[in-house]
Amino acid sequence: MIHIRLPDGASRALEPASTAADLAAAISPSLAKRTVAAVVDGEVTDLSHPLPDGAAVELVTRDDPRALELIRHDLAHVLAEAVQTLWPGTRTAIGPAIEHGFYYDFERDTPFTPEDLPVIEKKMRQIIAARTPFTREEWPRDDARQYFEAAGEGYKLALLDAIPEGETVTIYRQGDWLDLCRGPHMRSTADAGSAFKLTRVAGAYWRGDSNNPMLSRIYGVAFADKAALDAHMTMMAEAEKRDHRRLGREMNLFHFEEVAPGSVFWHAKGWRLFQTLIGYMRERQEEAGYIEVNSPDIMDRALWETSGHWQNYRQNMFLAKTEDDRDYALKPMNCPGHMLIYGQGTKSYRDLPLKIAEFGKVHRYEPSGALHGLLRVRSFTQDDAHIYCTPEQLTEECLKVNDLVMSIYRDFGFDDVRIKLSTRPENRIGSDESWDRSEDALRQALDQAGHPYTIFEGEGAFYGPKLEYVLRDAIGRDWQCGTLQVDFNLPERFGTTYVAPSGDKLAPVMLHRALFGSLERFTGILIEHHAGHLPLWLAPVQVVVATVTGAADDWATEVAQALKTAGLRVETDLRNEKIGYKVREHALQKIPVQIALGGREADARSVTIRRHGTDKTKTLTLEEAVRLLVIEARPPHGA
């Protein structure tokens, strides 16, 4: 007999070679019907996998959150079978589960189109209805090679070659169709369920390399039940309405050009919004004791070698060689420039903490397929800052940054903020001792602040651990924005010091800090969070003064001037168009306040105000309107 340990601490004896399915059946017939997988000694496995003696086993039912990835993985296999059944000769590449769903990459002479998706989806539902069991098979490597060569599956051969020698080659079969796969899978195609939908087709380079063939990728979303699928599809429809690229065109904020992929062409209104964000952040930073500097955009290779970027980040940098044979790089980060600024003159412990801030333009080479409007660009502005402090000041400064970033996010309407602590990666610089100190400082700061956080092992920067602040927007999407990173290494690499009370020269601790992160990305997130309906203080045009009749032109000009004098951002619309047309046009541009003026308002020296998103109007004196709008347009200070 073998003995299995259950989650409640109990032990159960089974016949040798028993499986998790046997265990479920031994416990209860109803549990056996609901169980789709198992966790054996911490690893998710098939139900058919033999259990080792002494294993800790937890049974996974289909409604268990851990089953969701299995549902999505199963559906990727069902998708591939459906495609190869409908279009024999189509070659398969990879098909993983991803966030919200799954995809599969195919090579086909004619790429798939959106019109193909309903046909494929229908075939998938037929395969699911057939309830075909998933079976795991272990094949000799040579047999697998012979099979995939005969089938013309070159991508599978490449995947087979990537499996280390000595590692078992596993095949998963569903009826006559099979795939090279590590697994695990659930019991049968029926367990995948019906709560899925194919959403789009796209091109994707094999292994993400533009030198490789372009494949045809089919995406799908999938959930455990129809209610979750419907909720996701509703969110996706809402996200499409909020797409910042479409709103950016409608609001005349920005556009992109192929001559500068991943770089923004800001229009006047968009640039005004951008500068409003900078002005807000500048004021908050000055209140918090930061000094603002500016460092060069392009610097010599030697600087990046000292910082470690040349060795660890060069593939993401834009490089240049000049006529005098010197290597330069556009800065991907501001920190090395700030190191040189700190290094000017002797610093004492009395000068610390020293907080250096910059709205610095940085440049990072992102793959063209990853670019996405303002959310993923190659050239962007960081609200970057570096805090130089003593080890004794470290926890307090981390707390101050944490309090500042949370206050700022509240000002912009983000009340649901998650914090991730990312620890040391394999590719890193510095001693284990410095990493221990850095990680401990961030943990202590969060614990003292009372903020819950999640640890992500191995996801820190190469020079230090970091906190990542993840905002949840109005429709439930998560966006990683601010970061705080502790760095003992860079000051040591640059020979940066301060004079301690003892007279010794010591290396300061360096905190890397960005609150918006990328201003371009934060702008895109803001637009989508508010669906373009920006609060009055943020709107690039806060008020438009439009006339109903030409007789009100002079009064409109006077009203607009009074509002401008009060500090509001105002436009006038004196065109010879119907007021309904003007109202609709300005509503499309999401201008928060429209003031409509006709002969009646001109005679009474009053204004009629309409708020964006409502048909209701309110008539006030000019003085009342100015006073109320000025109060509403004041930037928040969330401290």
C-alpha positions in Angstrom: 0.0 0.0 0.0 1.0 3.6 -0.5 0.0 6.4 1.9 -1.2 9.8 0.8 -1.4 12.9 2.9 -4.5 15.1 2.5 -4.9 18.9 3.1 -6.6 18.4 6.5 -3.7 16.3 7.7 -5.4 13.0 7.4 -3.7 10.0 5.6 -5.3 7.6 3.2 -3.9 4.2 2.1 -4.2 3.3 -1.6 -3.1 0.4 -3.8 0.3 1.0 -5.4 0.2 2.9 -8.7 -3.1 4.5 -7.7 -3.9 7.9 -9.3 -5.4 11.1 -8.1 -8.7 9.9 -9.8 -8.5 6.7 -7.7 -8.1 8.9 -4.6 -11.1 11.1 -5.5 -13.2 8.0 -6.0 -12.1 6.5 -2.7 -13.2 9.6 -0.9 -16.6 10.1 -2.5 -18.3 9.4 -5.8 -19.6 13.1 -6.0 -16.0 14.4 -5.5 -14.8 12.1 -8.2 -17.3 13.6 -10.6 -16.2 17.2 -9.8 -12.4 16.6 -9.7 -10.5 17.6 -12.8 -6.8 17.7 -11.6 -4.7 17.4 -8.6 -1.9 19.2 -6.8 0.8 16.6 -5.9 3.6 17.9 -3.6 2.8 21.4 -4.8 2.7 20.7 -8.5 -0.5 20.6 -10.6 -0.8 17.2 -12.4 -3.3 15.2 -14.4 -5.7 12.9 -12.6 -4.1 9.9 -14.4 -0.7 10.5 -13.0 0.4 7.7 -10.5 0.8 9.0 -7.0 4.1 8.5 -5.2 4.1 7.0 -1.7 4.0 9.8 1.0 2.8 12.5 -1.4 0.8 15.5 -0.2 -2.2 15.6 -2.5 -4.9 18.2 -3.0 -7.8 17.5 -5.4 -8.8 20.3 -7.8 -12.4 20.7 -8.8 -13.4 22.6 -12.0 -14.7 25.6 -9.9 -11.3 25.9 -8.1 -9.5 29.0 -9.3 -6.4 26.8 -10.1 -8.5 25.0 -12.7 -8.9 28.2 -14.8 -5.5 27.9 -16.4 -6.2 24.2 -17.2 -9.5 25.3 -18.9 -7.6 27.8 -21.0 -4.8 25.3 -21.9 -7.4 22.6 -22.9 -9.1 25.2 -25.1 -5.9 26.0 -26.9 -5.6 22.3 -27.8 -9.2 22.2 -28.9 -8.6 25.3 -31.0 -5.6 23.7 -32.7 -7.6 20.5 -33.5 -10.5 22.5 -34.9 -8.2 24.4 -37.2 -6.3 21.4 -38.5 -9.6 19.6 -39.0 -11.1 22.5 -41.0 -7.9 23.3 -42.9 -5.7 20.1 -43.2 -2.1 21.0 -43.8 -2.0 23.9 -41.4 1.1 23.7 -39.3 1.0 24.4 -35.5 3.5 26.2 -33.4 2.6 27.0 -29.7 -0.6 27.5 -27.9 -0.4 28.6 -24.2 -2.9 29.8 -21.7 -2.6 33.5 -21.1 -4.3 36.1 -18.9 -8.0 36.0 -19.6 -7.7 33.2 -22.2 -5.5 31.5 -24.7 -4.0 31.6 -28.2 -2.5 29.3 -30.8 0.0 30.2 -33.5 -0.4 28.6 -36.9 1.5 28.7 -40.3 -0.9 28.7 -43.2 -0.5 29.9 -46.8 -3.6 32.2 -46.3 -3.7 34.0 -43.0 -6.9 33.7 -40.9 -9.4 36.5 -41.0 -12.1 37.6 -38.5 -14.7 35.9 -40.7 -13.0 32.5 -39.9 -13.6 32.8 -36.2 -17.3 31.8 -36.0 -16.5 28.7 -38.2 -13.6 27.7 -35.9 -15.6 28.3 -32.8 -18.5 26.1 -34.0 -16.0 23.3 -34.7 -14.5 23.7 -31.2 -17.9 23.4 -29.6 -18.4 20.1 -31.5 -15.1 18.8 -30.2 -16.0 19.7 -26.7 -19.4 18.1 -27.0 -17.7 14.8 -28.1 -16.2 14.5 -24.6 -13.0 13.1 -26.0 -10.6 12.1 -23.2 -7.1 13.7 -22.8 -4.5 11.0 -22.5 -0.8 11.5 -21.6 1.8 9.5 -23.5 5.5 9.3 -23.1 7.3 8.8 -26.4 10.9 8.0 -27.3 12.5 11.2 -28.7 13.3 9.5 -32.0 9.6 8.4 -32.4 8.4 11.9 -31.8 10.9 13.3 -34.3 9.8 10.7 -36.9 6.1 11.5 -36.3 6.5 15.3 -36.6 8.8 15.1 -39.6 6.2 13.0 -41.4 3.5 15.4 -40.5 5.5 18.4 -41.8 5.4 20.0 -38.3 8.7 21.9 -38.4 7.9 24.1 -35.4 7.2 21.1 -33.3 10.6 19.7 -34.3 12.2 22.9 -33.1 10.3 22.6 -29.8 11.3 19.0 -29.5 15.0 20.0 -30.0 14.6 22.5 -27.1 13.7 19.7 -24.6 16.9 18.9 -22.7 18.4 15.5 -23.3 17.2 13.1 -20.6 13.9 14.9 -20.0 10.8 12.9 -20.8 9.0 13.7 -24.1 5.3 13.9 -23.5 2.4 13.8 -26.0 -1.2 14.7 -25.2 -3.8 13.0 -27.3 -7.5 13.8 -27.7 -8.9 11.1 -30.0 -6.9 11.0 -33.3 -5.4 14.5 -32.7 -2.2 14.9 -30.6 0.3 17.6 -29.6 3.7 17.9 -28.1 3.0 19.2 -24.6 4.2 19.1 -21.0 0.6 19.3 -19.7 -1.2 18.9 -17.5 -4.7 18.7 -18.9 -8.1 17.9 -17.4 -10.1 14.6 -18.0 -11.7 15.3 -21.4 -12.5 18.1 -23.9 -15.9 18.4 -22.1 -14.1 19.9 -19.0 -13.0 22.9 -21.1 -16.7 24.0 -21.0 -18.6 26.4 -23.2 -17.6 29.8 -21.6 -15.2 30.9 -24.2 -15.1 33.1 -27.3 -12.6 33.6 -30.1 -11.8 37.3 -30.2 -9.3 38.2 -32.9 -6.5 37.2 -35.3 -3.1 38.8 -35.4 0.4 38.3 -36.9 3.1 37.0 -34.6 6.8 36.2 -35.4 7.9 32.7 -34.4 9.6 33.0 -31.0 9.0 36.8 -31.1 12.0 37.3 -33.5 11.3 39.5 -36.6 13.9 37.5 -38.5 11.7 34.4 -38.2 8.5 33.6 -40.2 5.3 35.5 -39.5 2.6 33.2 -38.1 -1.1 33.6 -37.8 -2.3 33.8 -34.2 -5.8 33.2 -33.0 -6.8 34.6 -29.6 -9.6 33.5 -27.4 -11.0 34.4 -24.0 -12.2 31.8 -21.5 -13.6 31.5 -18.1 -15.1 28.9 -15.8 -18.7 29.9 -16.4 -20.8 32.0 -18.7 -21.4 34.7 -16.1 -17.7 35.4 -15.8 -17.3 35.4 -19.6 -20.2 37.8 -20.0 -18.7 40.1 -17.4 -15.4 40.1 -19.2 -17.0 40.7 -22.6 -18.9 43.6 -21.2 -15.7 45.0 -19.8 -14.0 44.5 -23.2 -16.8 46.4 -24.9 -16.4 49.2 -22.4 -12.6 49.2 -22.8 -13.1 49.6 -26.6 -15.3 52.6 -26.0 -12.6 54.0 -23.7 -9.7 53.2 -26.0 -7.3 56.2 -25.6 -6.2 56.0 -29.2 -9.7 56.7 -30.5 -10.4 59.3 -27.8 -7.1 60.9 -28.5 -8.2 61.5 -32.1 -11.7 62.7 -31.1 -10.3 65.1 -28.5 -7.5 66.2 -30.8 -4.7 65.3 -28.3 -2.0 63.4 -30.2 -1.2 61.1 -33.1 1.6 58.7 -34.2 3.6 58.5 -37.4 5.6 55.7 -39.0 8.6 58.0 -39.3 8.9 57.8 -35.5 7.4 54.5 -34.3 6.7 54.5 -30.6 7.0 58.3 -30.3 4.2 60.7 -29.7 3.2 63.7 -31.8 1.5 65.9 -29.2 -1.1 68.3 -30.4 -1.8 71.6 -28.6 -4.6 70.2 -26.4 -2.7 67.0 -25.6 0.5 69.0 -24.7 -1.5 71.2 -22.4 -2.8 68.1 -20.6 0.8 66.7 -20.5 2.1 70.0 -19.0 -0.8 70.1 -16.5 0.4 66.7 -15.2 4.0 68.0 -14.9 2.9 71.1 -13.2 0.9 69.1 -10.6 3.8 66.7 -10.0 6.3 69.6 -9.8 4.3 71.3 -7.1 3.9 68.1 -5.1 7.6 67.3 -5.3 8.6 70.8 -4.3 6.4 70.5 -1.2 8.1 67.2 -0.4 11.6 68.6 -0.6 12.8 67.6 -4.1 15.0 69.7 -6.3 14.6 69.6 -10.0 17.5 69.1 -12.5 18.0 68.1 -16.1 20.6 65.8 -17.6 21.7 65.2 -21.2 19.7 62.9 -23.5 22.8 61.2 -25.1 25.9 60.2 -23.2 29.1 58.3 -23.8 29.4 54.5 -23.6 31.8 54.8 -20.7 29.0 56.1 -18.5 26.7 53.2 -19.3 29.6 50.7 -18.6 30.1 52.3 -15.2 26.3 52.1 -14.4 26.1 48.5 -15.7 23.5 49.3 -18.4 25.9 48.5 -21.2 26.4 45.0 -19.9 22.8 44.3 -18.7 20.5 46.5 -20.8 22.2 47.3 -24.1 19.7 45.3 -26.2 17.0 47.8 -25.1 19.1 50.9 -25.8 19.4 53.2 -28.9 23.1 53.4 -29.8 25.0 55.8 -32.0 28.6 55.9 -33.3 30.0 59.3 -34.2 32.7 60.3 -36.8 35.4 60.3 -34.2 34.6 56.7 -33.5 33.0 57.2 -30.1 30.0 55.1 -28.9 27.1 56.9 -27.4 23.6 55.8 -26.2 20.3 57.7 -25.8 19.6 57.4 -22.1 17.1 54.6 -21.2 17.2 55.8 -17.6 18.0 59.1 -15.8 19.9 57.6 -12.8 23.5 57.7 -14.2 23.1 61.4 -15.1 21.9 62.1 -11.5 24.9 60.2 -10.2 27.1 62.8 -12.0 25.1 65.7 -10.6 25.3 64.3 -7.1 29.1 63.9 -7.5 29.7 67.6 -8.0 31.1 68.8 -4.7 31.5 67.1 -1.3 28.3 66.0 0.4 28.0 65.7 4.2 25.5 63.6 6.2 23.9 67.0 7.0 23.0 67.3 3.3 21.1 64.0 3.3 18.5 63.1 2.3 19.1 64.8 -1.0 16.2 64.4 -3.4 17.0 65.0 -7.1 14.0 65.0 -9.5 13.8 65.2 -13.3 11.1 65.1 -16.0 13.6 63.2 -18.2 13.0 62.0 -21.7 14.2 58.4 -22.0 14.4 56.1 -25.0 14.0 52.3 -24.9 14.0 50.0 -27.9 10.7 48.1 -27.6 9.7 45.5 -30.3 7.5 47.0 -32.9 4.8 44.4 -32.2 4.7 45.5 -28.5 4.0 49.2 -29.3 0.5 50.3 -28.2 -0.5 53.9 -28.4 0.6 55.9 -25.3 0.7 52.7 -23.2 3.8 51.2 -24.8 6.2 53.6 -26.5 9.9 53.9 -27.3 10.3 57.5 -26.2 8.7 58.7 -23.0 9.1 61.1 -20.1 9.6 59.9 -16.6 8.7 61.8 -13.4 12.0 60.4 -12.2 13.7 61.1 -8.9 16.6 59.7 -6.9 16.9 60.1 -3.1 20.4 59.8 -1.6 20.2 59.0 2.1 22.1 57.3 4.9 21.2 53.7 5.9 19.6 55.1 9.0 17.2 57.3 7.0 16.3 54.5 4.5 13.1 53.2 6.0 11.7 56.7 6.8 12.4 57.8 3.2 10.7 54.7 1.8 7.7 55.5 4.0 7.6 59.1 2.7 7.6 58.0 -0.9 4.9 55.4 -0.3 2.7 58.0 1.4 3.3 60.5 -1.4 2.5 58.1 -4.2 -0.7 56.9 -2.6 -1.8 60.5 -2.0 -1.2 61.3 -5.7 -3.1 58.4 -7.0 -6.1 59.4 -4.9 -6.0 62.8 -6.5 -6.4 61.3 -9.9 -9.3 59.1 -8.9 -7.4 55.8 -8.2 -8.5 54.5 -4.8 -7.8 50.8 -5.4 -4.0 50.4 -5.5 -2.1 47.1 -5.1 1.6 46.9 -4.1 4.1 44.3 -5.4 7.5 43.7 -3.9 9.8 42.3 -6.6 12.9 40.6 -5.2 16.4 39.8 -6.6 16.6 38.4 -10.1 19.2 35.9 -11.3 20.9 38.5 -13.5 22.0 41.1 -10.9 24.9 43.1 -9.6 25.9 43.6 -6.0 26.4 41.4 -3.0 23.8 39.2 -1.3 24.3 41.3 1.8 23.3 44.5 0.0 20.3 42.8 -1.5 19.2 41.5 1.9 19.4 45.1 3.3 17.5 46.5 0.4 14.7 44.0 0.5 14.4 44.3 4.3 14.1 48.0 4.0 11.1 47.8 1.6 9.4 45.2 3.7 9.8 47.3 6.9 8.4 50.4 5.2 5.3 48.6 3.9 4.8 46.8 7.3 5.0 50.1 9.2 2.6 51.8 6.7 0.2 48.9 7.2 -0.2 48.3 3.4 -0.8 44.7 2.2 1.6 43.6 -0.5 2.4 40.6 -2.7 6.0 39.3 -3.1 7.1 38.5 -6.7 10.3 36.5 -6.4 13.1 37.2 -8.9 11.3 40.2 -10.6 13.5 43.0 -9.3 15.7 45.3 -11.4 19.3 44.1 -12.0 20.6 46.6 -9.4 18.0 46.4 -6.7 14.6 45.2 -5.4 11.5 47.3 -6.1 8.0 48.2 -5.1 5.5 48.4 -8.0 2.2 50.2 -7.6 -0.6 48.7 -9.6 -3.7 50.9 -10.1 -7.2 49.3 -10.7 -9.2 51.5 -13.1 -12.9 52.2 -13.4 -13.7 49.0 -15.3 -11.5 46.7 -13.2 -8.2 46.6 -15.2 -4.8 46.7 -13.5 -2.1 49.1 -14.5 1.5 49.0 -13.1 2.6 52.7 -12.8 4.8 53.9 -9.9 8.0 52.2 -8.7 10.3 52.5 -5.7 13.7 50.8 -5.9 16.5 50.5 -3.3 20.0 50.6 -4.6 23.2 50.0 -2.7 25.1 49.2 -5.8 25.1 52.2 -8.2 26.7 54.6 -5.6 29.5 52.1 -5.1 30.0 51.7 -8.8 30.3 55.4 -9.3 32.4 55.9 -6.2 29.8 58.3 -4.8 30.2 59.2 -1.1 29.1 61.5 1.7 31.1 62.5 4.8 29.7 60.6 7.9 29.8 62.1 11.5 32.9 60.1 12.1 34.7 61.8 9.2 34.7 58.7 7.1 33.5 58.8 3.5 30.7 56.3 3.0 28.5 55.4 0.0 24.9 56.7 0.3 21.9 54.5 -0.2 20.1 55.5 -3.4 16.3 55.2 -4.0 15.0 55.2 -7.5 11.5 56.6 -7.6 8.9 57.3 -10.3 5.3 58.0 -9.3 3.4 58.4 -12.6 6.1 56.3 -14.2 5.9 57.2 -17.8 3.9 60.4 -18.2 2.8 59.2 -21.7 1.5 55.9 -20.3 -0.2 57.6 -17.3 -1.9 60.0 -19.7 -3.3 57.0 -21.7 -4.5 55.3 -18.4 -6.1 58.5 -17.2 -8.0 59.0 -20.5 -9.3 55.4 -20.4 -10.1 55.5 -16.6 -12.2 58.6 -17.1 -13.5 57.6 -20.6 -12.1 61.0 -21.8 -14.4 62.9 -19.3 -11.4 64.4 -17.4 -12.1 66.3 -14.2 -12.2 70.1 -14.7 -8.8 70.8 -13.3 -7.2 68.3 -15.7 -9.1 69.1 -18.9 -7.0 70.7 -21.6 -9.9 72.9 -22.5 -12.1 73.5 -19.5 -14.7 75.8 -20.9 -16.0 76.5 -24.4 -18.1 79.7 -24.9 -20.4 79.2 -27.9 -22.9 81.6 -29.4 -26.5 80.9 -30.4 -26.6 84.0 -32.6 -24.1 86.5 -33.9 -25.8 89.2 -31.7 -24.1 87.6 -28.7 -20.5 87.6 -30.1 -19.3 90.6 -28.2 -20.8 89.2 -24.9 -19.1 85.9 -25.7 -15.8 87.5 -26.1 -16.2 89.4 -22.8 -17.2 86.2 -21.0 -14.3 84.2 -22.4 -11.8 87.0 -21.4 -13.2 87.1 -17.8 -12.8 83.3 -17.5 -9.2 83.4 -18.9 -8.3 86.2 -16.5 -9.5 84.0 -13.7 -7.0 81.3 -14.9 -9.4 79.0 -16.7 -8.5 77.4 -20.1 -11.1 78.7 -22.5 -12.0 78.6 -26.2 -14.7 80.5 -28.0 -17.0 79.2 -30.8 -18.5 82.1 -32.8 -19.1 80.1 -36.0 -22.3 80.6 -37.9 -23.6 77.2 -37.0 -26.6 76.0 -35.1 -26.1 75.7 -31.4 -27.1 72.0 -31.5 -24.3 71.3 -33.9 -21.8 73.1 -31.7 -23.0 71.3 -28.6 -22.6 67.9 -30.2 -19.1 68.7 -31.5 -17.8 70.0 -28.2 -19.4 67.0 -26.4 -17.4 64.7 -28.7 -14.2 66.5 -27.6 -15.3 65.9 -24.0 -15.0 69.6 -23.0 -16.4 69.6 -19.4 -18.3 72.9 -19.5 -20.2 74.6 -22.3 -21.5 78.1 -22.0 -24.2 78.9 -24.6 -24.9 82.6 -25.2 -27.8 84.1 -27.1 -29.5 87.5 -27.2 -31.3 86.9 -23.9 -28.0 86.2 -22.0 -26.3 89.2 -23.7 -29.1 91.5 -22.6 -29.1 90.1 -19.0 -25.3 89.8 -18.9 -25.8 86.2 -17.8 -24.4 82.8 -18.9 -26.1 79.5 -19.4 -24.0 76.5 -18.4 -24.3 72.9 -19.6 -22.1 70.2 -18.1 -20.7 67.4 -20.2 -22.8 64.3 -20.2 -26.1 66.1 -19.3 -28.8 68.0 -21.1 -29.6 70.1 -18.0 -28.6 73.8 -18.1 -28.2 76.4 -15.4 -28.2 80.2 -15.9 -26.0 82.3 -13.6 -24.5 85.7 -13.5 -21.0 85.9 -15.0 -19.5 86.6 -11.5 -21.2 83.5 -10.0 -20.1 81.3 -12.9 -16.5 82.5 -12.6 -16.4 82.0 -8.9 -17.8 78.5 -9.0 -15.7 77.3 -11.9 -12.5 78.7 -10.4 -13.1 76.7 -7.2 -13.9 73.5 -9.1 -10.8 73.9 -11.3 -8.3 74.1 -8.4 -5.9 71.1 -8.6 -6.2 68.8 -5.6 -3.4 68.5 -3.1 -4.3 65.1 -1.5 -1.8 65.5 1.3 
